[in-house]
Amino acid sequence: MRGFFLFFVLFAAGAVRAEPDTFGLGMGKDGSLRLDSGSRIVNRYARLTANAAAGASELSVSDSTGFAAGDLVLVHQSTGLAALDSGNQRPVSLAGGPVGRIEYARVASVSPGVLRLTAPLLYARTGNLSQVVRVPEYTELEVRSGASLRAAPWDGSVGGILAVMVTGRLRNDGLISVDGAGFRGGAFLSHRDLNYCTSLDEPVDGGGAYKGEGLVAGRFGSAAGRGNLANGAGGGICHNSGGGGGGHAGLGGQGGRSAPADEERDVGGMGGAPVAYLPYEYLVFGGGGGAGEGNNDEGSSGGAGGGLMLLRATEVRGVGRFSAAGETPPPTPGDDGAGGGGAGGAISIRTVQELECGAVESRGGAGGDNTEFVFPLAPGGGGAGGVVFLQGEVIACSRSVLAGAPGRMATDGGTHGAGPDSVDGGSAFGSAQVLSMPFGQPASPVLTQPVEGATQEGPGLRIEGQARAGDPRVLLFLDGVLLSTLDTGADGRFSYVLPEALPPGPHELRASTESLGVHSDSSVPVRITAVAPVEGSDGGVVLPDVPPDVIPPLVLAVGCGCGSAPGAGLWTGALLLAAVAVRRRRQP
């Protein structure tokens, strides 16, 4: 372990201090923007081409064009969940992992294929599964009626994210949208007439339809069969069953049953699993719907899930909509199964003052309808509702996280077994969280131990401090690199003991409070010096050297017992005198 700490400090010595999310509403450096008509994409995207460790300040990217020094960026691992069993519909927790973690950073310099940051990353990211998104910083932003602001659709590597900061007012009388910009739906592929399939992972040539895309990477376009993969829905399997709906905050609906000739078995694609996370720390795309199964070139693909929207402003005004809806597949031309709907995406809007709008919606896409009039064939399952997180001093926006309705049959208007059973409740319904409080940074904590200039000998350095009561977490930094994240007590106090000895030399401690994913400015730094332990010493904080002529008056002053129990000061003075004597004996 001592070797680890030596490496840690050697690394930290050449690193700039880590920078938590203290970016607030941005700097407004991109000026104002008004959209009068048409549709606009304002973000720039690049794939992270190599792993970036926690503490890294250099990012290798697929294309650095369009990025510049001073730019604010969002680093997001959009996929890459460890492989789960096909058909596992239990909720997927993202807590503690890199997938979906939100982290902002600022660019210091740019060279071909490389972005250098002003401060190291707090969290590790996996190459080729993560992206870097340029975040515009406006003073004012206005989207007029008939105009729209959108995200580029996710293409398997980049896209799907709309992120903007506004130091002043964001006015929306049009549409700000990431509809269908998330995980992709499984593509319909016709194959030969097959019956009685049962497999969760049925290959296409064996009668399976493609699964929708989700948080498990590397399976889109190759995995087929009725089993879901995390929040990506399963595809239908023979004969003519429907694709499942993608999952997000809720569970996606199951695809409709097989054709009468296949005994109308309940083998439609399974809905994507729900995903659990705190929306101020993580955000993910809605899961893609699974494709319908077919052999007559008349089925439909699954719908794409909704993308991500992250907006911060002093205030939001207007009557426009903010939408992250999942996509609804078109009706089938006839004699094949239909695809499932994409799940709703995720929307985070945080304001200092009022948050006013016509609606904030993260609805699941409906399952595809089947238009065959002669006999019943399978519709698709509806996508699950997504995630909405709103914060502001006053909130005046309607919210909708409805699940997508199951598709219908043209024969009698029934669902032929497609789900979900309920769109405004139950397992498929989404999540809407509203905080009626101003967005802002928490107050900085104070480090109370060790004190400035202290000397630490050996292991056991104890760090204590005080945050504001009610602020739940504190991040500790040693020499600019994240050391630990601590939960505070009800009174805001926190403590940490470093188990290993620090390498000899100077060190710096800082702390930052975290509340709802936003961090305070750094505390006042505390500089200490680590010294090599002396043989026979138990270590600990070492007292400074005291000149001989100061010892008697110092002992007398401390020994007066002022404000203490009788005799307590004398004991303290004696202990101090003994400690100084021990210190002198150790000196050469």
N, C-alpha and C positions, 0 to 999 in steps of 0.2 A: 504493500500500500504506500510506503514512503516513496517508491519510484513513481507511483501515479501522481502524488502531490508535487514532486519535482517537475514532472512533465507538465502538470497543470500550470505551475507558476512560470515555467519557461515559455509556454504558449501564451499565457496572459500578458507577459511582459511586452510582447510585440503587438498586442491587440488593442484596438480602441475600445472604450467603455461600451458595454452593451446598452442598447436603447429600447426600453419597453415602449408600449403604445402611449406616447405622450403627444401624439400629433393633433389631438383635438379636432378642429374643423379644417385643418390644413392651413396653408399660407396665402391662398388666393392668388398664387402666382400666374395662373392661366387667365386671369381677368374674368370678364362676364361673357355669357353665352346665351343667345336667344334663338330658339328654333321656331320659325313661323310656319313651316310646312315640311312635308316629307319625313323621312326617317333617318336618324343619325346614330352611328356607333362611335363613341368617344374614347373607348379604352384601347390600349395596345397590349398584345399578348405575346409571350415567348415561353417555350418549353424549357424547363430546367434539364440540362443534358447530363449532369453528374450529381451524385449525392452531395448534399450540403449539410454538414454536421452542425449541431448546436455550437455557437461561437464562431461560425464561418462568416466572413465579411466579403467574400468573393463568390459570385454566382456565375456558373457556366450556363449559357442560354443558347437556344437554337438560332436566334436572330436578335441582335442588339439594336437593329435599326429602329428609329422612333423613340428610343430612350435617351435621356440626356442627364448630365450632372444636375443635381437638385431635384430630380423627379421623385415623387412619392410612388411607391409600388406596394402591391399586395402580393405576398408569397403564399401560395395555397396548394397543398397536396390534394388534388381533386379526386384521386382514386388510389387503389393499392391496399385495400383491406386484405388481411390474410385469408386464404381460401377457406370457405365454409362449405359444409356438406350441401349438396343440391337438395332442395326441398325443405331446408331448415327455415322456418318462418318465425323463430323466436326473435324478440327485439335485439337489435345490434347496438351495443354501446360504443361510442367513440371516445369516451373519457380516457385521458392519459396517452392517447395515441396521436400519430401525426396526421392521419387522414381527416380532412375537413378543417384543421386548425387555422384560425385567422391570425395573420401576422403582417403588420405594416413595417416598412423600412424606407430609408431614403438613400438615393443613389449619390455616391461621391464622384465617380468617374465612370466612363464607358470606353471600352475598346472592342474590336470585333469579337463577338461571341462571349463577352465578359461584362458583367455589371459589378462594380465595386461599391460596397455600402459604407455609409458614414459610421455605422455601428454594427456589431455582429448580430446574427440571428439568435433568438432565444431558443428556438426549437429546430430540431433536425428535419430535413426534407429528403425524399427519395427522388433521385434523378429519373426522368422520363415518365414519372407519375405526378409531377408537380408542375405548376406554371407560375410565371411572374407577370403581373398585370399592372400596367401604368395607370395610376389613379389621377385624373384631372383635379386640380384645386382651383375652384372658381370663387370669385367674389359674389356673383349673382348668377342664377341659372333660371331660365324661363322656357317652358315648353307650352306653346300656344295651342288652342283648339285646332285639331286636324293634324298636328305634328306629333312625332313620337321619338323617344330616346330608347335605344335597344342595346342588347348584348349580341356579339357575334355568337352563333350557335357552337356548342361544344363539338369538336371534331374527333375526339378520342385522345387529343394531346393538349389542346388549348381552347379557350373560349368559354362561353356560358356564364360569364361574370360581368355584371354592370356595377362599377364602384366609382363613386363621385363624392368629393367633399366641397362644401360651400360655406364660406365664412359669413355670408349674409343670408339673403332669402332665396329659397328654391320655390318657384311658382310653377305648378303643373295644372294646366287646363286641358291637356291632351292626354297622352298615354306614355307612361314609362314602363317598359316591359322586358321581361326575360321569358316570355311564353315559349314553351317548347325548346328552350335553349340548353336543356340539361342532358342527362344520359339518354342515349339513342334507343329507339324501339327496334325489336328484332325484325329483320327483313323477311317478307313473305317469299317462299320458294316452292313452286309446285313440283310434285314428284309423283311417282306411280301410285296407283290405287292400292292402299294397304289397310288392313283391319286388325283390331285387337291388340294394339300396342299398349304397354303398361308402364314403360320406363320413365324414371325421373330424368335420365340422361339418354334419350333416344336419338341416335344419329339421324341426320336428314335422310340418308338413303334407306333408313329403316322405318321412316314414317314420322319423324319428329320435326317440329318447327323451331325456328331460332328463338332463343331466350332474349329478353331485353337486357340492356346494359345496366350495370350497377357498380357498387363500390369494389367488387372483386375485379381486378384488372386482368387483361389478357384473354378474356373468354368471349368477348363480343365478336359476332360473325363466325364463330366456330362451335359454340356450345348450343345444343338443341335438346329438346325434351321438355316435359311438363314441370320439372322441378325449378323453383326460383333459385337464384344465386344472390344472397343478401337482398338488397332492395330492387334488384333487377328481376322482372317477372319471368315465369316459365312460358314456353310456347305450347300451342296445342299439339296433340299427337293423334295419330290415325284413329278414327276416320272423321275428318271435318270438324274437329273440336276447336274451341276458341282460345285465343291467347289470354294470359292473365294480365291484370293491371299492375303497374309499377307501384312500389312502396316508398313511403317517406316517413312523415310523422305517424301515419296510419298504415294498416295492412292493405295491400292491393286486393282487388276483387278477383275471384277465380273465373277462368274462362268457361264458356258454355260446354255442354255435353256433346258427345260424338253424334254422328248421324244415325237415323233409325236403322240403316243397314248394318251398323256396328253396335246395335242394341242400346243406343243412347246411354253409353257408359259415362260416368262422372270423371272424365280424364282430361278436362280442359287445363290450360296452363295455370299453375299456382301463382297467386299474387305475391308481389315482392314484400319482403319483411319490413317492419317498421324500424326506424333508426332513432336512437335516443341520444340527445346531446344538449348542452347549454347553448342557446343561440347567440350569446355574446362572446363565446369562445370558439365555437365551431359552426360551420354552415356547409351543407352538401346539396348536390343536385337531386331532383326527383328521379326515381327509378324509371327506366324505360319499360314499356309494355311488351309482352311477348307476341309473336306473330301467330296468326291463325294457321291451322293445318289445311292443306288442300292438294288436289290432284287435277284441277281443271283450269288453272290459271285465273281463278276468280276469288281468291282469298285476299286478305289485306295484312299489311305489316302492323307492328305495334306502334303506338304513339310515343314520342319523346317526352321525357320529364321536363319540368320547369327548371330554369337556371337559378343563379344567385343574384341578389340585389343588395348592395350595401351603400346606404346614403347617410350622410351627416350634414346638418345645416343649422344655422341659428334658428330659422323657422321655415316651415313648409306651409304654403298657401295654395288655394285653387280648388277647382271642382273636378280635376282629372283623376285618372285611375293609375294605380301602381299594381302590376299584375305579374305573377309567376306561375301561370296555369300550365298544367300538363296538356299534352296534345291529344286530340281525339282522332282516331283513324277514320278514314272515309268509309262509307258503307261498301260492302262487297258488291261486285257486279252480279253475284248469284251463288252458284253451287260450290261453295267452299267456306271454311271457318274464317271468322273475323279476328282482327288483332285487338289486343288490350290497350286501354288508355294509359298515357304517361302520368306519373304522380306529380302533384304540385311541387314547385321548387321552394325557395326560401327567400324571405324579404326581411331586411333589417333597416329600419329608418329611425334615426336618433336625432332629436332636436333640443336646443337649449330652451326655446320658447314654445309657441303653439305649433301643433302638427295637425293641419287641416287638409282634407281631401275628399274626393267623391267616394273612393273605395280603395281598400288594400285587399287584394285577392291572391290566394295561392290554392286554387282549386285543382282537384284531380281531373284529368281528361276522361270523358265518357268512353265506354267500350264501343268497339265498332259494331254497327248494325249489320244484320244479314238480310239480303233482299230476295232470297229464294221464296217464291209464292206457292210452290207445289207441296213441299214437305219441310218440316222444321230442321234448320241447321243452326250451328252454334254462333252466337254473338260473342264479342270479347268482354272481358271483365273491366270494370272501371278502375282508374288509377286512384290511389290514396290521396287524401288531403296533405298539403305541405305545411310549412312553418312560417309564421308571421311574428315578428318581434318589433314592437313600437315603444319608443321612449320619448317623452316630452313633458313640458310643464303643464300643458293642456292638450288633450287629444280629442279631435273631432273628425274621426274617420270610421266608416263602417268597415268591418273585417269579415272575410269569408275564407274558410279553409275546408269547404265541402269536399267530400269525395266525389269522384266521377260516377255517374250512373252506369249500371250495366247496359250493354247493348241490347237491342230488341230484334225479334224476328218479324219478317213481313207476313208470315202465315197467320199469326194470331196476336202479335204484339207482346208475346211472352219473352222471358229471358233464357229459356232452355237451360237453366242451371247457372247462368252467369251471375256473378256478384258485383258489388257488395249488397247486402240486404238493406242497409241504410246509408244514406249519403250525409246526413246531418247529425250523426251520432254513431255509437258503436265503434268497432275496431278499425274502420277505415277513415274515420274523421281525423282532420289535421289538428295542429296546435297553434293557438294564437295567444301570445303573452303581451300584456300592456303594462307599462310602468309610467304612472303619472308623476314624473319627477324630472327636473331638468337634466339634460346630458351635460357632463362635465368631468373634470379630473378630480380625484380625491386629494386630500391634503397630504403633504409629504410626512413620512414618519421621522422619528428622532432616535438615533442610536445612543443609548445611555451607558453601555458597557461593551467593550473596553473604552477607556477614555483616550483622548488624543495624546499621542506620545508615549503610550504604554509600551512595555516590553514583554513579549510572550516567550516563555521558556518551555519547550516540550509540548506535548499534546494537551488537549482539554481547553482550548480557547473558548471561553463562554461569551456569546454575543447576546445582548439584550436590547430591547427598544420599546418604543411606545408609538402606536398608531392611533388614529381617531377611533373612538368606540363605534362599533358598527361596521368598520371597514374590515372585510373578512380575511384578507390575505396580504402577506408581505413577501417581496422577493429580495433575497440577500445576494449581494454581489461582492466577490473577492477579487481584487485586481482587475475589475472590469468584466469578469465572466460570472454568469449566474451560478451561485453556490447552492442555494436551496430556496424552495417556496414553502412558506410557513403559514399555518392557520393562526389567527390571532385569538386571544381570549375575549370574553364579553367586554372587558374594559379596554381592549385594544393592545394589550401587552403581548410581546412575543419573545422567544428565546431560542437559542440554538447552541449546541456544543460541538465544536469541530473535533472529531475523534483522533485525527492524526496531527503530528507536529508539522508546522509550516517550515519550509526551507529558510535558513537564516537570511535576513535582509529585511528591507522595508516592504510593507504591504498596506493596501488601502481597502477599507470596508465602506460600502454604501448600502442603502435600502430604498425600496420603492413600494408604495402601497398599491394593491390591485383591487378594484371594485368594478364588477360587471364588465370585466375584460379590459378596462381602461386603467392606465397607471398614472401615479403621481410623478411629479418631478423627483429627482433623486434627493435623498437626505444629504445633510452636510457630511462630507466624507470624514472618516476617522482613520488616521494614519498610525500604524503601530510598527514595531520592529520585532522580528523573531530572532532569537539567539539560540545557539546550540546548547542542549542540556548539559549541565555539569554533572559529572559522575556522583551518584548518591542523591541527586535532586529529584523531587517528585514533579518538577515543572510548575507551571502556572504563571500568573502575571508577576513580573519581577519589579520590586520597588526601585526607584531611582537611587543613585548614589547620593549620600548625604555627607557634607563636609563635617569634620570632627567638631569644630567649634559650634555647630548648629545642634548637635545631638542633645546636650543637657537641656537647653531652653525648649527644644522641641518636645522632649519627654515631659518636662514640667508643664508645658502648655496643654498637651494632650491629657496629662495626668490630673488636671484640675477637677475633672469630673463634672464640668459645667453642663447642665441640661441632661445629666445621665444619672443612673442609679449610683448610690454611694460606692466609691471604689472602682466603678467601671472604667473611668478614664485612666486611673493608675494602671490597671491591668492592660489597657490598650497601649499606653505609653511603654510599659515593660515589653510587650510583644513587639512593638515597633523597634525598640532598642535592640532586642534579640535578633530581629530580622536583619537590621543593618549590620550587626556584628557578623551574622552568617554570610551576608553578601560580601563583606570584606575578606573573610577567610577564603572565599572562593576565588578572589582575585589573585593573579600571579604576582 
